[in-house]
Amino acid sequence: MPLARPNRAPSEVVSHYLEAIYYIWAEKEPIRSSRLADWLGVSRPTVTVALQRMSRDGLVRMNRRKEIELTARGMRTAESIVRRHRIMERWLTASPKEMKLSSLPAGSNASLTRVSEVAEREAPPLLAYLHQRDLTPGRKVKVLEVDEVAKTLRVSVADKEITLSHETAGKLWAVPSR
């Protein structure tokens, strides 16, 4: 089957879809049409039509579990889009040593910089949970303990100690400090 747009950049709409699929994939979450519709703020039938076109163009495919997967071509295109956006974001925010809070060892001090894109878009309860515990961008945190068995991190923020799951800590980005 020939590709409809073999040598052209994807449209703006397709770029949004590819970027959303990439971010959900990067968070190791299942990618389904309903999640994509919620992420992009469009109807499920709209997503279905777009995915059919993207499949025709060799950018995505559905696996046996009805999850969306990027093809090799789709992954290259999505990575290019994300890379461009991250370069612009880095240029605008200048935080070169940013890393996931979950990757910091015990004893580390850091400043929270952002919440992952997936959490921002899909998890209002998580955002409320983080806000209630003062785990917001700009806050200084100290990693008190990393429990590899329980998969938790105990942190200190705003004179409080909070235990986070490794998954939740993985959705917080920080820049280590001294």
ZAFIDREN-347296 format. One record per residue: residue number from 1; x, y, z of N, C-alpha, C in turn. Coordinates in Angstrom, 3 decimals. Layout:
N
NUM  X  Y  Z  X  Y  Z  X  Y  Z $
...
This chain:
178
1  0.845  -1.173  0.000  0.000  0.000  0.000  0.897  1.245  0.000 $
2  0.755  2.148  -0.939  1.610  3.332  -0.977  1.239  4.316  0.128 $
3  2.229  5.021  0.602  1.999  6.042  1.624  1.468  7.294  0.967 $
4  0.490  7.890  1.581  -0.145  9.070  1.004  0.755  10.302  1.076 $
5  1.611  10.393  2.085  2.470  11.566  2.275  3.886  11.090  2.565 $
6  4.538  10.395  1.637  5.820  9.771  1.949  6.952  10.729  2.283 $
7  7.015  11.882  1.668  8.165  12.762  1.874  7.790  14.121  2.445 $
8  6.584  14.238  2.935  6.143  15.531  3.451  6.027  15.482  4.962 $
9  6.222  16.625  5.571  6.048  16.723  7.024  4.577  16.496  7.350 $
10  4.287  15.945  8.519  2.884  15.722  8.877  2.162  17.051  9.087 $
11  0.850  17.014  8.918  0.050  18.209  9.166  0.141  18.575  10.649 $
12  -0.332  19.747  10.975  -0.310  20.186  12.378  -1.141  19.251  13.257 $
13  -2.295  18.822  12.737  -3.161  17.912  13.498  -2.452  16.588  13.741 $
14  -1.858  16.003  12.700  -1.147  14.735  12.843  0.032  14.914  13.798 $
15  0.693  16.034  13.738  1.805  16.306  14.665  1.328  16.276  16.113 $
16  0.154  16.856  16.390  -0.398  16.836  17.747  -0.675  15.400  18.195 $
17  -1.241  14.609  17.296  -1.514  13.205  17.616  -0.219  12.454  17.898 $
18  0.765  12.622  17.031  2.042  11.917  17.214  2.704  12.315  18.530 $
19  2.672  13.587  18.839  3.278  14.059  20.084  2.560  13.473  21.297 $
20  1.230  13.469  21.272  0.460  12.907  22.381  0.745  11.413  22.539 $
21  0.746  10.687  21.432  1.039  9.249  21.475  2.427  9.027  22.039 $
22  3.389  9.824  21.617  4.763  9.677  22.094  4.849  9.895  23.610 $
23  4.217  10.962  24.107  4.289  11.247  25.541  3.619  10.156  26.371 $
24  2.483  9.654  25.919  1.822  8.575  26.650  2.704  7.329  26.622 $
25  3.287  7.027  25.476  4.203  5.888  25.344  5.411  6.060  26.271 $
26  5.972  7.271  26.319  7.156  7.532  27.149  6.866  7.312  28.631 $
27  5.621  7.495  29.036  5.229  7.265  30.430  4.891  5.790  30.670 $
28  5.056  4.974  29.630  4.794  3.526  29.701  3.339  3.222  30.047 $
29  2.458  4.042  29.518  1.021  3.858  29.714  0.426  3.264  28.443 $
30  -0.654  2.470  28.565  -1.298  1.944  27.360  -1.922  3.088  26.559 $
31  -1.797  3.016  25.259  -2.304  4.088  24.397  -3.562  3.583  23.702 $
32  -4.688  4.111  24.126  -5.970  3.728  23.543  -6.654  4.967  22.981 $
33  -7.588  4.752  22.086  -8.307  5.857  21.435  -8.973  6.771  22.454 $
34  -9.562  6.188  23.489  -10.266  7.010  24.484  -9.301  7.941  25.223 $
35  -8.107  7.442  25.559  -7.108  8.288  26.234  -6.651  9.402  25.315 $
36  -6.463  9.052  24.046  -6.022  10.045  23.072  -7.091  11.133  22.897 $
37  -8.358  10.723  22.864  -9.455  11.692  22.740  -9.454  12.640  23.939 $
38  -9.302  12.081  25.139  -9.259  12.916  26.343  -8.056  13.856  26.315 $
39  -6.899  13.317  25.953  -5.649  14.088  25.914  -5.780  15.286  24.972 $
40  -6.339  15.021  23.783  -6.401  16.047  22.745  -7.665  16.905  22.822 $
41  -8.610  16.495  23.667  -9.843  17.262  23.791  -10.728  17.163  22.564 $
42  -10.766  15.975  21.952  -11.604  15.760  20.768  -12.472  14.530  21.013 $
43  -13.425  14.301  20.121  -14.318  13.145  20.270  -13.614  11.856  19.837 $
44  -14.144  10.741  20.302  -13.581  9.450  19.912  -13.720  9.201  18.417 $
45  -14.858  9.548  17.793  -14.938  9.360  16.335  -13.884  10.179  15.576 $
46  -13.571  11.362  16.087  -12.526  12.182  15.469  -11.179  11.468  15.547 $
47  -10.895  10.871  16.696  -9.650  10.124  16.873  -9.624  8.925  15.919 $
48  -10.737  8.226  15.801  -10.804  7.056  14.925  -10.466  7.430  13.492 $
49  -11.041  8.513  13.006  -10.772  8.959  11.631  -9.297  9.328  11.472 $
50  -8.763  10.072  12.431  -7.354  10.480  12.352  -6.432  9.266  12.383 $
51  -6.736  8.298  13.258  -5.898  7.098  13.346  -5.952  6.273  12.063 $
52  -7.117  6.232  11.431  -7.225  5.522  10.150  -6.300  6.159  9.111 $
53  -6.293  7.478  9.061  -5.410  8.187  8.118  -3.939  7.965  8.470 $
54  -3.635  8.035  9.769  -2.245  7.844  10.195  -1.792  6.410  9.931 $
55  -2.695  5.455  10.083  -2.374  4.065  9.771  -2.128  3.918  8.273 $
56  -2.986  4.527  7.476  -2.820  4.511  6.015  -1.469  5.114  5.616 $
57  -1.052  6.145  6.343  0.205  6.830  6.026  1.417  6.157  6.663 $
58  1.199  5.030  7.330  2.315  4.262  7.884  2.910  4.824  9.161 $
59  2.109  5.572  9.939  2.621  6.187  11.169  2.242  5.415  12.429 $
60  1.079  4.754  12.415  0.614  4.002  13.578  0.022  2.670  13.144 $
61  -0.142  1.803  14.145  -0.854  0.535  13.945  -1.512  0.182  15.271 $
62  -2.483  -0.707  15.204  -3.152  -1.200  16.411  -2.592  -2.585  16.720 $
63  -2.295  -2.842  18.002  -1.813  -4.177  18.366  -3.009  -5.063  18.729 $
64  -2.722  -6.283  19.148  -3.791  -7.241  19.460  -4.657  -6.792  20.628 $
65  -4.125  -5.973  21.521  -4.885  -5.489  22.676  -5.639  -4.195  22.369 $
66  -5.708  -3.848  21.081  -6.392  -2.618  20.631  -5.703  -1.359  21.156 $
67  -4.394  -1.464  21.374  -3.604  -0.301  21.779  -2.908  0.265  20.554 $
68  -2.713  1.553  20.572  -2.077  2.245  19.455  -0.569  2.143  19.617 $
69  0.114  1.830  18.542  1.582  1.769  18.535  2.093  2.623  17.384 $
70  3.206  3.276  17.632  3.878  3.999  16.552  4.670  2.999  15.723 $
71  4.622  3.139  14.409  5.497  2.352  13.542  6.890  2.960  13.643 $
72  7.865  2.355  13.018  9.218  2.924  13.025  9.189  4.329  12.431 $
73  8.465  4.498  11.337  8.352  5.824  10.705  7.626  6.799  11.640 $
74  6.562  6.328  12.290  5.821  7.177  13.224  6.682  7.594  14.404 $
75  7.491  6.654  14.906  8.380  6.954  16.036  9.418  8.002  15.640 $
76  10.020  7.829  14.478  11.015  8.826  14.009  10.379  10.206  13.887 $
77  9.186  10.247  13.319  8.497  11.528  13.141  8.122  12.131  14.489 $
78  7.577  11.307  15.387  7.195  11.798  16.721  8.415  12.290  17.492 $
79  9.507  11.529  17.438  10.732  11.944  18.138  11.228  13.278  17.609 $
80  11.128  13.476  16.316  11.553  14.745  15.720  10.693  15.904  16.227 $
81  9.390  15.690  16.289  8.461  16.723  16.782  8.756  17.036  18.248 $
82  8.870  15.994  19.058  9.128  16.175  20.491  10.478  16.846  20.704 $
83  11.479  16.418  19.955  12.813  17.021  20.082  12.757  18.523  19.786 $
84  12.065  18.892  18.712  11.924  20.316  18.377  11.250  21.076  19.505 $
85  10.174  20.505  20.048  9.448  21.179  21.127  10.291  21.262  22.401 $
86  11.040  20.207  22.693  11.887  20.223  23.898  13.033  21.212  23.753 $
87  13.585  21.324  22.567  14.650  22.311  22.341  14.103  23.706  22.610 $
88  12.920  23.979  22.090  12.311  25.297  22.324  12.016  25.506  23.809 $
89  11.482  24.464  24.452  11.180  24.566  25.879  12.448  24.807  26.692 $
90  13.490  24.057  26.393  14.773  24.224  27.102  15.339  25.625  26.857 $
91  15.228  26.063  25.634  15.737  27.381  25.297  14.992  28.450  26.092 $
92  13.693  28.239  26.268  12.888  29.218  26.994  13.035  29.106  28.508 $
93  13.247  27.873  29.019  13.295  27.688  30.474  14.697  27.463  31.022 $
94  15.626  27.030  30.200  17.030  26.842  30.580  17.216  26.025  31.859 $
95  16.761  24.771  31.850  17.022  23.879  32.987  17.719  22.616  32.479 $
96  19.027  22.713  32.204  19.744  21.628  31.529  19.944  20.348  32.331 $
97  19.853  20.402  33.648  20.129  19.206  34.454  18.862  18.590  35.021 $
98  17.732  18.876  34.403  16.454  18.385  34.881  16.386  16.855  34.803 $
99  15.830  16.248  35.861  15.673  14.791  35.894  14.447  14.434  36.718 $
100  13.992  13.183  36.573  12.841  12.736  37.354  13.215  12.672  38.830 $
101  12.299  13.095  39.681  12.528  13.037  41.124  12.825  11.603  41.552 $
102  12.188  10.643  40.913  12.380  9.229  41.271  13.797  8.723  40.997 $
103  14.555  9.451  40.208  15.921  9.000  39.887  16.975  9.588  40.828 $
104  16.571  10.455  41.741  17.530  11.060  42.670  17.811  10.123  43.849 $
105  19.059  10.037  44.281  19.385  9.189  45.433  19.031  9.886  46.754 $
106  18.948  9.081  47.814  18.704  9.627  49.149  19.786  10.657  49.476 $
107  19.382  11.723  50.146  20.304  12.792  50.499  20.335  13.921  49.490 $
108  19.710  13.730  48.329  19.712  14.758  47.287  18.769  15.899  47.617 $
109  19.218  17.096  47.296  18.368  18.286  47.348  18.057  18.668  45.914 $
110  16.847  19.180  45.688  16.465  19.549  44.332  15.359  20.588  44.366 $
111  15.177  21.252  43.238  14.059  22.178  43.044  13.128  21.550  42.021 $
112  11.855  21.439  42.372  10.885  20.889  41.426  10.693  21.871  40.279 $
113  10.690  21.343  39.062  10.560  22.209  37.891  9.245  22.038  37.154 $
114  8.719  20.795  37.123  7.480  20.586  36.389  6.902  19.215  36.716 $
115  5.665  19.029  36.274  4.973  17.753  36.363  4.922  17.197  34.947 $
116  5.045  15.885  34.805  5.075  15.291  33.465  3.847  15.673  32.653 $
117  4.009  15.660  31.347  2.937  16.033  30.434  1.716  15.146  30.589 $
118  1.927  13.852  30.795  0.796  12.937  30.947  0.007  13.290  32.196 $
119  0.689  13.513  33.299  -0.001  13.848  34.542  -0.746  15.175  34.410 $
120  -0.136  16.140  33.749  -0.779  17.442  33.579  -2.089  17.321  32.828 $
121  -2.090  16.477  31.806  -3.260  16.385  30.938  -4.295  15.381  31.412 $
122  -3.866  14.311  32.040  -4.783  13.207  32.292  -5.129  12.963  33.743 $
123  -4.434  13.577  34.660  -4.632  13.184  36.047  -4.905  14.362  36.972 $
124  -6.053  15.025  36.821  -6.373  16.106  37.756  -6.322  15.668  39.216 $
125  -6.743  14.432  39.566  -6.609  14.030  40.979  -5.144  14.001  41.439 $
126  -4.241  13.582  40.555  -2.825  13.581  40.911  -2.330  15.008  41.108 $
127  -2.722  15.912  40.241  -2.304  17.308  40.389  -2.822  17.887  41.708 $
128  -4.055  17.562  42.059  -4.615  18.040  43.334  -3.834  17.439  44.508 $
129  -3.509  16.147  44.413  -2.728  15.462  45.449  -1.377  16.150  45.642 $
130  -0.692  16.429  44.541  0.624  17.077  44.615  0.503  18.490  45.184 $
131  -0.503  19.217  44.743  -0.702  20.591  45.210  -0.979  20.618  46.719 $
132  -1.815  19.704  47.201  -2.143  19.647  48.631  -0.904  19.368  49.481 $
133  0.092  18.750  48.892  1.312  18.394  49.625  2.480  19.335  49.301 $
134  2.166  20.450  48.647  3.168  21.461  48.281  4.230  20.932  47.317 $
135  3.919  19.906  46.560  4.856  19.372  45.566  4.546  20.027  44.224 $
136  4.951  21.290  44.127  4.648  22.105  42.956  5.942  22.722  42.413 $
137  5.942  23.086  41.132  7.147  23.696  40.562  7.626  24.892  41.387 $
138  8.946  24.922  41.584  9.570  25.985  42.364  9.885  25.563  43.795 $
139  9.238  24.516  44.287  9.479  24.047  45.659  10.805  23.311  45.764 $
140  11.459  23.506  46.887  12.701  22.788  47.192  12.329  21.514  47.943 $
141  12.952  20.401  47.537  12.709  19.122  48.197  14.033  18.472  48.555 $
142  13.972  17.601  49.557  15.129  16.775  49.914  14.649  15.334  49.910 $
143  15.388  14.475  49.208  15.067  13.052  49.202  15.665  12.465  50.475 $
144  14.803  12.022  51.377  15.251  11.489  52.655  15.570  10.003  52.575 $
145  14.757  9.271  51.803  14.933  7.821  51.742  14.399  7.302  50.410 $
146  15.112  6.346  49.855  14.652  5.638  48.664  14.527  4.172  49.055 $
147  13.317  3.657  49.017  13.068  2.262  49.382  12.843  1.478  48.093 $
148  13.878  0.770  47.660  13.812  0.022  46.401  12.854  -1.158  46.477 $
149  12.674  -1.727  47.658  11.777  -2.880  47.802  10.316  -2.430  47.731 $
150  9.969  -1.420  48.509  8.598  -0.915  48.532  8.309  0.000  47.345 $
151  9.363  0.381  46.625  9.227  1.301  45.476  8.621  2.631  45.920 $
152  9.231  3.221  46.975  8.767  4.512  47.478  9.953  5.450  47.688 $
153  9.632  6.739  47.748  10.599  7.785  48.102  9.985  8.580  49.240 $
154  10.774  8.868  50.246  10.340  9.749  51.324  11.060  11.058  51.110 $
155  10.296  12.139  50.996  10.876  13.451  50.736  10.434  14.437  51.799 $
156  11.217  15.485  51.919  10.880  16.596  52.788  10.600  17.801  51.899 $
157  9.447  18.435  52.129  9.078  19.643  51.392  8.253  20.524  52.322 $
158  8.582  21.789  52.377  7.845  22.759  53.206  7.659  22.254  54.639 $
159  8.751  21.761  55.240  8.752  21.271  56.619  7.823  20.080  56.861 $
160  7.521  19.327  55.821  6.702  18.121  55.944  7.455  16.963  55.311 $
161  7.239  15.773  55.841  7.772  14.562  55.220  6.633  13.853  54.506 $
162  6.880  13.466  53.274  5.855  12.832  52.450  6.456  11.600  51.795 $
163  5.704  10.507  51.807  6.130  9.297  51.120  5.374  9.202  49.797 $
164  6.128  9.058  48.719  5.554  8.970  47.375  5.865  7.620  46.763 $
165  4.946  7.123  45.956  5.254  5.922  45.189  6.301  6.300  44.142 $
166  7.056  5.318  43.721  8.058  5.557  42.672  7.369  6.088  41.412 $
167  6.166  5.578  41.130  5.418  6.019  39.940  5.066  7.503  40.037 $
168  4.570  7.929  41.196  4.227  9.347  41.364  5.484  10.211  41.303 $
169  6.552  9.806  41.974  7.804  10.572  41.945  8.360  10.654  40.524 $
170  8.069  9.657  39.699  8.513  9.659  38.314  7.793  10.665  37.443 $
171  6.713  11.215  37.945  5.970  12.224  37.190  6.363  13.644  37.588 $
172  7.295  13.760  38.542  7.813  15.059  38.966  9.233  15.234  38.438 $
173  9.508  16.378  37.862  10.843  16.680  37.334  11.486  17.727  38.227 $
174  12.797  17.592  38.412  13.517  18.474  39.321  14.931  18.722  38.814 $
175  15.508  19.802  39.302  16.919  20.100  39.040  17.651  19.953  40.363 $
176  18.627  19.027  40.414  19.391  18.830  41.666  20.107  20.120  42.075 $
177  20.191  20.329  43.377  20.912  21.483  43.913  21.794  21.012  45.044 $
178  22.559  21.921  45.577  23.497  21.568  46.666  22.887  21.779  48.007 $
